[in-house]
Amino acid sequence: MEQTGTVLDGNLETLGLQATLKMLALGGKTGILSVVSGQERLHIALQNGHILSLEEPDIPPPDIIETFRLLGRITRDDAALARQMAGTNPVNAMIFLAQRRLLSPEEVQKRIEFGVIQALSRAVRWERGRFEFHRDISPFQGRTGFYKPLNVDHVLLEAIRVSDEREHHAQGPALSRFTMPRWLPQFRGDVTSYGLRPEEAQTLLLCSGQLPLYALSYALMVPEQMLSPVLQRLIQLNLVELVDPQLEMELQRSLMNLLTQSQHQLQHAGRSSVEQRLLLLATTMITCTNGLFEHHGRFARSLRGRGEVSELEIQRFIESTFGPLIAPLQRAFPRMDEIILFSGGQIVAPDIAKLNVVVRGQELIECYQDAVLLLSNIMHLVFERMLADEAGGSRVGRQYEEVWKAFTREIDNEIAQLLGRPVGAR
């Protein structure tokens, strides 16, 4: 019998997940392949070169028992017994339900295959990260005999197909895996009274506010990207609303930290001269805007769920997203042409603090005025574009708008005071 221990490791830049799995399959290996890319992790159990199981340790497993209950496939008593005997693991729960003849062995097989393919469809696109292979599958050994291990070539081909379809649907409504749909008061529990298609009716039954998108996907065996338009349809009918607790918490923490730091920077104005106060405003807005870029590089919809993304790729994304929006503003302030630049995905102004060496008096004040007006417009534009992408018109998005207004009111009042006139509508 082989001893446990690491027998293979490397990075995904050198050997991608697809090639690694194929190599282990050809070698008929038995063990656990662990893959890490940014905040994403997978544990893939292999038995004689076939996939026995796949788990995402940082993501709560889909509550398959609750989904079956909401869909009317099992009773409350069945659900309570299954939860007591099988716990929260969906594979163990399905095996238990199959033993009680509440689920067919064929469906257990299909659902396990579906879950593996969906997870791999994201992971095969990871370009950065590390992997390790260990000769140990003891955590999964009790499941053998209830379903057949999966052929690596088959699931990889299906995973790539699903990944391609996800990219094809990328222009449609983009939702996080953790988006949680919940019924609005208008929904009274009768799905037959709204003229819904079967997939819409089944999705609506699951919108209890307790199940994230990936759990709905697993329950209905429909890829997440295909459920997004279904949920949008239910939103249009005023039957559900969407929340994303994890994303909302992370967004709030990131944004509040940024605004707190910027407010702290403003407090150093004191009894400074007009020139110094204008310069402080400019540097504060540069710092804040660059903080918004950094924030958006973590939370932009098109970058979510892609594992570890390189700094260069994030920089290119920021430049392509905001460059065309910032350029017209820069042209409106020609005096700032060589002073305030958008370069490398950041606002840079290395010479702004040295302006007092080149110009003095009223000309210096006018240069600083142009700087703060340009930077104020850029900062507001970046926030509005960022918020529309990350939170849209959601309830939390409206909350962030109020927090932002409170923060920028202080800046706008300071600008108006120093310029002797209102900042003006944007």
JOFENVEN-V764905 format. One record per helix or strand. SS is the DSSP state (a for helix, b for strand). FROM is the first residue (numbers start at 0). LEN is the number of residues. If there is no record, write none. Layout:
<<SS:FROM:LEN> <SS:FROM:LEN>>
This chain:
<<b:5:6> <a:16:10> <b:30:7> <b:39:8> <b:49:6> <a:63:7> <a:75:11> <a:89:10> <a:104:19> <b:129:5> <a:137:6> <b:149:1> <a:151:17> <b:179:4> <a:190:3> <a:197:8> <b:207:5> <a:212:8> <a:223:13> <b:239:4> <a:244:22> <a:273:26> <a:300:3> <a:310:21> <a:333:3> <b:340:3> <b:345:3> <a:351:7> <a:360:30> <a:394:25>>
